[in-house]
């Protein structure tokens, strides 16, 4: 299948260093507010790239639930493939791709578990069905059939009928603490704007990269 003919020429205001907030998390919040106003579906979806001890990378979409000064937080089963790779190699990258706006943000950094209390607070906010599925699914592990998965869910639903659904001990959050954040704005003729933040002293250094 030939894909080379697929091409978009972006049209957007130029992104200058002076346009950026000195703090990358505040700049992310600024862009994220604009994405939300555009009514883009799943604006908090990002590709999470990890690699295990063997160095082989894997990637998948996750929903980032917090973007605060301490980092970007997502949740998963601690026995999932991504969790096993993070335990072996606690560095990862997140890519937020907002194609309709011609923008993307790339975050790289070290990953660590959030506290049990923080995981509890988020878990309590999840829809009941999502909480039940956290018990029913051995994420990333083989399952014989869809019927087996549905049966496991039904058993969990029966077990907690009329009861609150607690957080499983093997489910919780990870925080990616940013050590590099790149803001990418698509421009005409592939002369895209790329501005990257990296730590410098007690603050951040901003550099422009060639596209």
C-alpha positions as CSV (number, residue, x, y, z in Angstrom):
1,X,0.0,0.0,0.0
2,X,1.5,3.3,-1.1
3,X,1.2,6.1,1.4
4,X,3.7,8.7,0.1
5,X,1.0,10.7,-1.6
6,X,-0.7,11.6,1.7
7,X,0.5,15.0,2.7
8,X,-0.8,18.1,4.6
9,X,0.7,21.5,4.3
10,X,0.1,23.3,7.6
11,X,-1.0,26.9,7.9
12,X,-0.5,28.5,11.3
13,X,0.9,31.5,13.0
14,X,4.7,31.2,13.5
15,X,5.7,30.0,17.0
16,X,8.4,32.3,18.4
17,X,10.4,31.8,21.6
18,X,8.8,35.0,22.9
19,X,5.4,33.4,22.6
20,X,6.3,30.7,25.1
21,X,5.9,30.7,28.9
22,X,9.2,30.2,30.7
23,X,7.7,27.2,32.4
24,X,6.9,24.3,30.1
25,X,4.0,23.0,32.3
26,X,2.3,26.3,32.1
27,X,2.9,26.4,28.3
28,X,1.4,22.9,28.1
29,X,-1.7,24.1,30.1
30,X,-2.1,27.0,27.7
31,X,-2.0,24.7,24.6
32,X,-4.2,22.1,26.3
33,X,-6.9,24.7,27.0
34,X,-6.9,25.6,23.3
35,X,-7.2,22.0,22.4
36,X,-10.2,21.5,24.7
37,X,-11.9,24.6,23.3
38,X,-11.5,23.0,19.8
39,X,-13.6,20.0,21.1
40,X,-11.0,17.5,19.8
41,X,-11.9,13.9,20.9
42,X,-9.8,12.6,23.8
43,X,-7.5,15.6,24.0
44,X,-5.6,13.9,26.9
45,X,-4.7,10.8,24.8
46,X,-1.0,10.4,24.3
47,X,1.3,7.8,22.9
48,X,3.4,6.3,25.7
49,X,6.7,4.8,24.6
50,X,8.7,2.6,26.9
51,X,11.5,0.1,26.6
52,X,12.4,-2.9,28.8
53,X,15.8,-4.1,29.9
54,X,16.4,-5.5,26.4
55,X,16.2,-2.0,25.0
56,X,13.3,-2.9,22.6
57,X,10.7,-0.2,22.5
58,X,7.0,-0.5,22.5
59,X,4.3,2.2,22.4
60,X,0.6,2.5,23.0
61,X,-2.0,5.2,23.7
62,X,-2.8,6.1,27.3
63,X,-5.1,8.7,28.8
64,X,-3.1,11.2,30.9
65,X,-5.1,12.1,33.9
66,X,-2.9,14.8,35.5
67,X,-0.5,17.4,34.1
68,X,0.9,19.3,37.1
69,X,4.2,20.8,38.2
70,X,5.5,17.4,39.4
71,X,4.7,15.6,36.1
72,X,2.3,13.8,33.8
73,X,0.3,11.0,35.5
74,X,-1.4,8.0,33.9
75,X,-2.8,4.8,35.4
76,X,-2.5,1.1,34.6
77,X,-2.3,-2.4,35.9
78,X,1.2,-2.9,37.5
79,X,1.5,-6.3,35.7
80,X,0.8,-4.8,32.2
81,X,3.5,-4.8,29.6
82,X,4.2,-1.0,30.0
83,X,4.5,-1.4,33.8
84,X,6.9,-4.3,33.5
85,X,9.0,-2.3,31.1
86,X,8.9,0.8,33.4
87,X,10.1,-1.3,36.3
88,X,13.0,-2.5,34.2
89,X,13.8,0.8,32.6
90,X,12.2,3.8,34.4
91,X,12.4,6.3,31.5
92,X,9.7,7.0,29.0
93,X,8.2,9.4,26.5
94,X,4.7,10.8,25.9
95,X,3.6,12.3,22.6
96,X,0.4,14.4,22.5
97,X,-0.6,14.7,18.8
98,X,-3.3,17.2,18.1
99,X,-3.3,16.9,14.3
100,X,-6.4,19.2,13.6
101,X,-4.5,22.0,15.2
102,X,-1.2,21.1,13.6
103,X,0.5,20.6,17.0
104,X,2.3,18.0,19.1
105,X,4.0,18.0,22.4
106,X,6.8,15.5,23.2
107,X,7.7,14.8,26.8
108,X,10.6,12.7,28.0
109,X,11.6,11.9,31.5
110,X,11.9,9.5,34.4
111,X,8.9,7.5,35.6
112,X,7.9,6.5,39.1
113,X,4.8,5.2,40.9
114,X,2.5,7.7,42.5
115,X,1.4,7.1,46.1
116,X,-1.3,4.6,47.0
117,X,-3.4,7.5,48.3
118,X,-3.2,9.3,45.0
119,X,-4.1,6.1,43.1
120,X,-7.0,5.6,45.6
121,X,-8.4,9.1,44.9
122,X,-8.3,8.7,41.2
123,X,-9.8,5.2,41.3
124,X,-12.7,6.4,43.3
125,X,-13.6,8.9,40.6
126,X,-13.7,6.2,37.8
127,X,-17.0,5.0,36.5
128,X,-18.2,1.8,38.3
129,X,-17.8,-0.3,35.1
130,X,-14.1,0.8,34.7
131,X,-13.4,-0.1,38.4
132,X,-14.9,-3.5,37.9
133,X,-12.9,-4.1,34.7
134,X,-9.7,-3.4,36.7
135,X,-10.4,-6.5,38.7
136,X,-11.6,-8.6,35.8
137,X,-8.8,-8.0,33.4
138,X,-5.2,-9.3,33.8
139,X,-4.0,-6.6,31.5
140,X,-1.6,-7.6,28.7
141,X,-1.8,-11.3,29.6
142,X,-3.4,-13.9,27.3
143,X,-7.1,-14.7,27.6
144,X,-8.7,-17.7,26.0
145,X,-11.7,-15.9,24.6
146,X,-13.9,-12.9,24.8
147,X,-16.4,-15.1,26.6
148,X,-13.9,-15.8,29.3
149,X,-13.3,-12.1,29.8
150,X,-17.0,-11.3,30.0
151,X,-17.4,-14.2,32.5
152,X,-14.7,-12.7,34.7
153,X,-16.3,-9.3,34.6
154,X,-19.7,-10.8,35.5
155,X,-18.2,-12.6,38.5
156,X,-16.6,-9.4,39.8
157,X,-19.9,-7.5,39.2
158,X,-21.7,-10.1,41.3
159,X,-19.0,-10.0,44.0
160,X,-19.3,-6.3,44.5
161,X,-23.1,-6.0,43.9
162,X,-24.3,-3.2,46.2
163,X,-20.8,-2.6,47.5
164,X,-18.1,0.0,46.8
165,X,-15.4,-1.3,44.4
166,X,-12.0,-0.9,46.0
167,X,-8.8,-0.3,44.1
168,X,-6.9,-3.6,43.3
169,X,-3.4,-3.6,44.9
170,X,-1.9,-4.3,41.4
171,X,-3.5,-1.2,39.8
172,X,-2.3,2.4,40.2
173,X,-0.6,5.4,38.8
174,X,2.8,6.4,37.3
175,X,4.2,9.9,37.1
176,X,6.5,10.9,34.3
177,X,8.7,13.8,35.6
178,X,9.6,15.9,32.5
179,X,13.3,16.3,31.7
180,X,12.7,17.5,28.2
181,X,9.6,18.9,26.6
182,X,9.3,19.8,22.9
183,X,6.5,22.0,21.4
184,X,5.9,21.4,17.7
185,X,3.8,23.6,15.5
186,X,3.3,22.6,11.9
187,X,4.2,25.1,9.2
188,X,4.2,25.4,5.4
189,X,6.8,23.7,3.3
190,X,7.8,21.4,6.2
191,X,9.6,24.3,7.9
192,X,7.9,23.4,11.2
193,X,8.5,25.3,14.5
194,X,10.2,23.1,17.1
195,X,11.0,24.6,20.5
196,X,12.4,22.5,23.2
197,X,12.7,23.0,27.0
198,X,15.5,21.4,29.0
199,X,16.5,22.0,32.6
200,X,19.0,24.8,33.3
201,X,19.9,25.6,36.9
202,X,16.7,26.2,38.8
203,X,14.7,26.9,35.6
204,X,14.5,25.9,32.0
205,X,16.5,26.6,28.8
206,X,14.5,27.0,25.6
207,X,16.1,26.2,22.2
208,X,14.8,26.2,18.7
209,X,15.5,23.0,16.7
210,X,15.7,22.6,12.9
211,X,12.6,20.8,11.5
